Amino acid sequence: MENSLKIIFVAFSENSLGRRIINMMLAEGITPVGVFMASDEAFKKFRKNGIRRYFKQNGLFNTLWRMYYRLTLRKDLKDASLQQDENLKKSIKQVCADNGIPVGYFDNINKPEFEEKLRALNPDLIVLGGAPLIKKNIIDLPKIAVLNSHPGILPEAKGMDVVSQSLIDGIPLGATVFKVDEGIDSGPVLLIQYLKEEIKGKKLHEIEAMVEIVSANAMLDGIKKIINNDYSFTSQEKRGKVYKALSYLTYKKVKNKLNTL
């Protein structure tokens, strides 16, 4: 499709959602003017800080379980995603190399050094394919928005591991594309898409992979709306929960919930 907007794609790390989004953009003829990812050192630091923060909030047992969860059960999500789409086997870096898209790196997504790299490209839109919290200096930089696709229905399900938390609390599954602000998943909403497939008999990682597809499709639809100048953002109502990272007990609740469907 015709696109006169300068779009920057940002993915903090290699991840299946980011791969989905950039592949779908390119399939529609929407080519970013640049792609940015975290440096290897920044990614390692982010992971270490995340483990420390989780340990303070949840203790040693849950931290050890969380590490096991990410190394094994979360790998199931990646494998399930790869089985659904051959294109996901190529890294974001490789996709960019194949399409002549320049890739840059940052050590801290909110520091002035990265801000200047973005500013030099004069973006209309920044599309996120998995990124940490972003501060005002980056949020205010693009002409239109920093756009994120959240794997949950807003404002009901903000925060982390929202597929699991939504299953426990009976919140419909789906994705919300919104304009990032300084809060946690609290910015104005562009669109919401719901998961329509049956989840009975599915494992958690399979459901998460299904929601990831909805999230990527929603992001593409949001980008196309903005390109066609057929969009508006709606402020969120002040309700819903901000969920924290999954603990072992919460994970058991999810499994029990799925067994009763």
Contacts in CASP RR format, 6 or more apart in sequence:
PFRMAT RR
TARGET T0000
AUTHOR 0000-0000-0000
METHOD contacts of the structure
MODEL  1
MENSLKIIFVAFSENSLGRRIINMMLAEGITPVGVFMASDEAFKKFRKNG
IRRYFKQNGLFNTLWRMYYRLTLRKDLKDASLQQDENLKKSIKQVCADNG
IPVGYFDNINKPEFEEKLRALNPDLIVLGGAPLIKKNIIDLPKIAVLNSH
PGILPEAKGMDVVSQSLIDGIPLGATVFKVDEGIDSGPVLLIQYLKEEIK
GKKLHEIEAMVEIVSANAMLDGIKKIINNDYSFTSQEKRGKVYKALSYLT
YKKVKNKLNTL
1 28 0 8 1.000
1 29 0 8 1.000
1 30 0 8 1.000
1 224 0 8 1.000
1 227 0 8 1.000
2 227 0 8 1.000
3 29 0 8 1.000
3 30 0 8 1.000
3 31 0 8 1.000
3 227 0 8 1.000
4 227 0 8 1.000
5 124 0 8 1.000
5 125 0 8 1.000
5 144 0 8 1.000
5 226 0 8 1.000
5 227 0 8 1.000
6 33 0 8 1.000
6 121 0 8 1.000
6 122 0 8 1.000
6 123 0 8 1.000
6 124 0 8 1.000
6 125 0 8 1.000
7 25 0 8 1.000
7 30 0 8 1.000
7 32 0 8 1.000
7 33 0 8 1.000
7 123 0 8 1.000
7 124 0 8 1.000
7 125 0 8 1.000
7 126 0 8 1.000
7 127 0 8 1.000
7 223 0 8 1.000
8 32 0 8 1.000
8 33 0 8 1.000
8 34 0 8 1.000
8 35 0 8 1.000
8 36 0 8 1.000
8 118 0 8 1.000
8 121 0 8 1.000
8 123 0 8 1.000
8 125 0 8 1.000
8 126 0 8 1.000
8 127 0 8 1.000
8 142 0 8 1.000
9 21 0 8 1.000
9 22 0 8 1.000
9 25 0 8 1.000
9 32 0 8 1.000
9 34 0 8 1.000
9 35 0 8 1.000
9 36 0 8 1.000
9 126 0 8 1.000
9 127 0 8 1.000
9 129 0 8 1.000
10 35 0 8 1.000
10 36 0 8 1.000
10 37 0 8 1.000
10 109 0 8 1.000
10 126 0 8 1.000
10 127 0 8 1.000
10 128 0 8 1.000
10 129 0 8 1.000
10 130 0 8 1.000
10 131 0 8 1.000
11 18 0 8 1.000
11 22 0 8 1.000
11 35 0 8 1.000
11 36 0 8 1.000
11 37 0 8 1.000
11 92 0 8 1.000
11 128 0 8 1.000
11 129 0 8 1.000
11 130 0 8 1.000
11 131 0 8 1.000
12 37 0 8 1.000
12 38 0 8 1.000
12 43 0 8 1.000
12 46 0 8 1.000
12 109 0 8 1.000
12 129 0 8 1.000
12 130 0 8 1.000
12 131 0 8 1.000
12 132 0 8 1.000
13 37 0 8 1.000
13 38 0 8 1.000
13 43 0 8 1.000
13 130 0 8 1.000
14 37 0 8 1.000
14 91 0 8 1.000
14 92 0 8 1.000
14 93 0 8 1.000
15 129 0 8 1.000
15 130 0 8 1.000
16 77 0 8 1.000
16 78 0 8 1.000
16 81 0 8 1.000
16 82 0 8 1.000
16 88 0 8 1.000
16 209 0 8 1.000
16 212 0 8 1.000
17 129 0 8 1.000
17 130 0 8 1.000
17 149 0 8 1.000
17 151 0 8 1.000
17 212 0 8 1.000
17 215 0 8 1.000
17 216 0 8 1.000
18 92 0 8 1.000
18 129 0 8 1.000
18 130 0 8 1.000
18 216 0 8 1.000
19 87 0 8 1.000
19 88 0 8 1.000
19 90 0 8 1.000
19 91 0 8 1.000
19 92 0 8 1.000
19 95 0 8 1.000
20 81 0 8 1.000
20 85 0 8 1.000
20 88 0 8 1.000
20 212 0 8 1.000
20 213 0 8 1.000
20 216 0 8 1.000
21 127 0 8 1.000
21 129 0 8 1.000
21 149 0 8 1.000
21 216 0 8 1.000
21 219 0 8 1.000
21 220 0 8 1.000
22 32 0 8 1.000
22 35 0 8 1.000
22 92 0 8 1.000
22 95 0 8 1.000
22 96 0 8 1.000
22 129 0 8 1.000
23 85 0 8 1.000
23 87 0 8 1.000
23 88 0 8 1.000
23 95 0 8 1.000
24 216 0 8 1.000
24 217 0 8 1.000
24 219 0 8 1.000
24 220 0 8 1.000
25 31 0 8 1.000
25 32 0 8 1.000
25 127 0 8 1.000
25 220 0 8 1.000
25 223 0 8 1.000
26 95 0 8 1.000
26 99 0 8 1.000
28 220 0 8 1.000
28 224 0 8 1.000
30 223 0 8 1.000
30 224 0 8 1.000
30 227 0 8 1.000
31 99 0 8 1.000
31 101 0 8 1.000
32 101 0 8 1.000
32 127 0 8 1.000
33 121 0 8 1.000
33 123 0 8 1.000
34 101 0 8 1.000
34 102 0 8 1.000
34 103 0 8 1.000
34 104 0 8 1.000
34 121 0 8 1.000
35 92 0 8 1.000
35 96 0 8 1.000
35 101 0 8 1.000
35 102 0 8 1.000
35 103 0 8 1.000
35 104 0 8 1.000
36 103 0 8 1.000
36 104 0 8 1.000
36 105 0 8 1.000
36 106 0 8 1.000
36 114 0 8 1.000
36 117 0 8 1.000
36 118 0 8 1.000
37 92 0 8 1.000
37 93 0 8 1.000
37 103 0 8 1.000
37 104 0 8 1.000
37 105 0 8 1.000
37 106 0 8 1.000
38 46 0 8 1.000
38 105 0 8 1.000
38 106 0 8 1.000
38 107 0 8 1.000
38 109 0 8 1.000
39 105 0 8 1.000
39 106 0 8 1.000
39 107 0 8 1.000
41 107 0 8 1.000
42 105 0 8 1.000
42 106 0 8 1.000
42 107 0 8 1.000
42 108 0 8 1.000
46 132 0 8 1.000
51 63 0 8 1.000
51 66 0 8 1.000
51 67 0 8 1.000
54 62 0 8 1.000
54 63 0 8 1.000
54 66 0 8 1.000
54 245 0 8 1.000
55 63 0 8 1.000
57 244 0 8 1.000
57 245 0 8 1.000
58 66 0 8 1.000
58 245 0 8 1.000
58 247 0 8 1.000
61 248 0 8 1.000
62 247 0 8 1.000
62 248 0 8 1.000
65 247 0 8 1.000
65 248 0 8 1.000
65 251 0 8 1.000
66 245 0 8 1.000
66 246 0 8 1.000
66 247 0 8 1.000
69 246 0 8 1.000
69 251 0 8 1.000
73 204 0 8 1.000
73 205 0 8 1.000
74 205 0 8 1.000
76 203 0 8 1.000
76 205 0 8 1.000
77 205 0 8 1.000
77 208 0 8 1.000
77 209 0 8 1.000
77 212 0 8 1.000
80 205 0 8 1.000
80 206 0 8 1.000
80 208 0 8 1.000
80 209 0 8 1.000
81 88 0 8 1.000
81 209 0 8 1.000
81 212 0 8 1.000
82 88 0 8 1.000
82 89 0 8 1.000
84 209 0 8 1.000
84 213 0 8 1.000
90 98 0 8 1.000
92 103 0 8 1.000
93 103 0 8 1.000
95 101 0 8 1.000
96 102 0 8 1.000
96 103 0 8 1.000
97 103 0 8 1.000
104 117 0 8 1.000
106 113 0 8 1.000
106 114 0 8 1.000
106 117 0 8 1.000
107 113 0 8 1.000
107 114 0 8 1.000
108 114 0 8 1.000
109 131 0 8 1.000
109 132 0 8 1.000
109 134 0 8 1.000
109 138 0 8 1.000
110 134 0 8 1.000
110 135 0 8 1.000
110 137 0 8 1.000
110 138 0 8 1.000
112 137 0 8 1.000
114 138 0 8 1.000
115 137 0 8 1.000
115 138 0 8 1.000
115 141 0 8 1.000
118 126 0 8 1.000
118 138 0 8 1.000
118 141 0 8 1.000
119 141 0 8 1.000
123 141 0 8 1.000
123 142 0 8 1.000
123 143 0 8 1.000
124 142 0 8 1.000
124 143 0 8 1.000
124 144 0 8 1.000
125 142 0 8 1.000
125 143 0 8 1.000
125 144 0 8 1.000
125 145 0 8 1.000
125 147 0 8 1.000
125 223 0 8 1.000
125 226 0 8 1.000
126 138 0 8 1.000
126 141 0 8 1.000
126 142 0 8 1.000
126 145 0 8 1.000
126 146 0 8 1.000
126 147 0 8 1.000
127 147 0 8 1.000
127 219 0 8 1.000
127 223 0 8 1.000
128 146 0 8 1.000
128 147 0 8 1.000
128 148 0 8 1.000
128 149 0 8 1.000
128 180 0 8 1.000
129 148 0 8 1.000
129 149 0 8 1.000
129 219 0 8 1.000
130 148 0 8 1.000
131 148 0 8 1.000
133 183 0 8 1.000
133 184 0 8 1.000
134 146 0 8 1.000
134 180 0 8 1.000
135 182 0 8 1.000
136 182 0 8 1.000
138 146 0 8 1.000
139 146 0 8 1.000
139 180 0 8 1.000
139 181 0 8 1.000
139 182 0 8 1.000
144 226 0 8 1.000
145 179 0 8 1.000
145 180 0 8 1.000
145 226 0 8 1.000
145 233 0 8 1.000
146 179 0 8 1.000
146 180 0 8 1.000
147 177 0 8 1.000
147 178 0 8 1.000
147 179 0 8 1.000
147 180 0 8 1.000
147 190 0 8 1.000
147 219 0 8 1.000
147 222 0 8 1.000
147 223 0 8 1.000
147 226 0 8 1.000
148 177 0 8 1.000
148 178 0 8 1.000
148 180 0 8 1.000
148 185 0 8 1.000
149 175 0 8 1.000
149 176 0 8 1.000
149 177 0 8 1.000
149 215 0 8 1.000
149 216 0 8 1.000
149 218 0 8 1.000
149 219 0 8 1.000
150 158 0 8 1.000
150 162 0 8 1.000
150 175 0 8 1.000
150 176 0 8 1.000
150 177 0 8 1.000
150 178 0 8 1.000
150 185 0 8 1.000
150 215 0 8 1.000
151 162 0 8 1.000
151 163 0 8 1.000
151 174 0 8 1.000
151 175 0 8 1.000
151 208 0 8 1.000
151 211 0 8 1.000
151 212 0 8 1.000
151 214 0 8 1.000
151 215 0 8 1.000
152 162 0 8 1.000
152 163 0 8 1.000
152 166 0 8 1.000
152 171 0 8 1.000
152 173 0 8 1.000
152 174 0 8 1.000
152 175 0 8 1.000
152 176 0 8 1.000
152 211 0 8 1.000
152 215 0 8 1.000
153 166 0 8 1.000
153 171 0 8 1.000
153 172 0 8 1.000
153 173 0 8 1.000
153 174 0 8 1.000
153 175 0 8 1.000
153 176 0 8 1.000
153 192 0 8 1.000
153 194 0 8 1.000
154 176 0 8 1.000
154 178 0 8 1.000
154 185 0 8 1.000
154 189 0 8 1.000
154 192 0 8 1.000
154 236 0 8 1.000
155 186 0 8 1.000
155 236 0 8 1.000
155 237 0 8 1.000
155 238 0 8 1.000
155 239 0 8 1.000
155 240 0 8 1.000
156 166 0 8 1.000
156 171 0 8 1.000
156 239 0 8 1.000
156 240 0 8 1.000
156 241 0 8 1.000
157 165 0 8 1.000
157 166 0 8 1.000
157 169 0 8 1.000
157 171 0 8 1.000
157 240 0 8 1.000
157 241 0 8 1.000
157 243 0 8 1.000
158 184 0 8 1.000
158 185 0 8 1.000
158 186 0 8 1.000
158 240 0 8 1.000
158 241 0 8 1.000
158 242 0 8 1.000
158 243 0 8 1.000
159 184 0 8 1.000
159 185 0 8 1.000
159 242 0 8 1.000
159 243 0 8 1.000
159 244 0 8 1.000
160 243 0 8 1.000
160 244 0 8 1.000
160 245 0 8 1.000
160 246 0 8 1.000
161 243 0 8 1.000
161 244 0 8 1.000
161 245 0 8 1.000
161 246 0 8 1.000
161 250 0 8 1.000
162 243 0 8 1.000
163 173 0 8 1.000
163 204 0 8 1.000
163 207 0 8 1.000
163 208 0 8 1.000
163 211 0 8 1.000
164 204 0 8 1.000
164 246 0 8 1.000
164 250 0 8 1.000
164 251 0 8 1.000
164 254 0 8 1.000
165 171 0 8 1.000
165 241 0 8 1.000
165 243 0 8 1.000
165 246 0 8 1.000
165 250 0 8 1.000
166 172 0 8 1.000
166 173 0 8 1.000
167 173 0 8 1.000
167 204 0 8 1.000
167 207 0 8 1.000
167 254 0 8 1.000
167 257 0 8 1.000
167 258 0 8 1.000
168 250 0 8 1.000
168 253 0 8 1.000
168 254 0 8 1.000
168 257 0 8 1.000
169 241 0 8 1.000
172 194 0 8 1.000
172 195 0 8 1.000
173 194 0 8 1.000
173 195 0 8 1.000
173 199 0 8 1.000
173 207 0 8 1.000
173 210 0 8 1.000
173 211 0 8 1.000
173 214 0 8 1.000
174 192 0 8 1.000
174 193 0 8 1.000
174 194 0 8 1.000
174 195 0 8 1.000
174 211 0 8 1.000
174 214 0 8 1.000
174 215 0 8 1.000
174 218 0 8 1.000
175 192 0 8 1.000
175 193 0 8 1.000
175 211 0 8 1.000
175 214 0 8 1.000
175 215 0 8 1.000
175 217 0 8 1.000
175 218 0 8 1.000
175 219 0 8 1.000
176 185 0 8 1.000
176 189 0 8 1.000
176 191 0 8 1.000
176 192 0 8 1.000
176 218 0 8 1.000
177 189 0 8 1.000
177 190 0 8 1.000
177 191 0 8 1.000
177 192 0 8 1.000
177 218 0 8 1.000
177 219 0 8 1.000
177 221 0 8 1.000
177 222 0 8 1.000
178 185 0 8 1.000
178 187 0 8 1.000
178 188 0 8 1.000
178 189 0 8 1.000
178 190 0 8 1.000
178 233 0 8 1.000
178 236 0 8 1.000
179 187 0 8 1.000
179 188 0 8 1.000
179 189 0 8 1.000
179 190 0 8 1.000
179 233 0 8 1.000
180 187 0 8 1.000
181 187 0 8 1.000
181 188 0 8 1.000
184 242 0 8 1.000
185 242 0 8 1.000
186 236 0 8 1.000
187 233 0 8 1.000
187 235 0 8 1.000
187 236 0 8 1.000
188 233 0 8 1.000
188 234 0 8 1.000
188 235 0 8 1.000
188 236 0 8 1.000
189 233 0 8 1.000
189 234 0 8 1.000
189 235 0 8 1.000
189 236 0 8 1.000
190 222 0 8 1.000
190 225 0 8 1.000
190 226 0 8 1.000
190 231 0 8 1.000
190 232 0 8 1.000
190 233 0 8 1.000
191 218 0 8 1.000
191 221 0 8 1.000
191 222 0 8 1.000
191 225 0 8 1.000
192 218 0 8 1.000
193 214 0 8 1.000
193 217 0 8 1.000
193 218 0 8 1.000
193 221 0 8 1.000
194 214 0 8 1.000
195 210 0 8 1.000
195 211 0 8 1.000
195 214 0 8 1.000
197 210 0 8 1.000
199 207 0 8 1.000
199 210 0 8 1.000
199 258 0 8 1.000
199 261 0 8 1.000
200 261 0 8 1.000
201 258 0 8 1.000
201 261 0 8 1.000
202 210 0 8 1.000
202 258 0 8 1.000
203 258 0 8 1.000
204 254 0 8 1.000
204 255 0 8 1.000
204 258 0 8 1.000
207 258 0 8 1.000
222 231 0 8 1.000
225 231 0 8 1.000
246 254 0 8 1.000
END
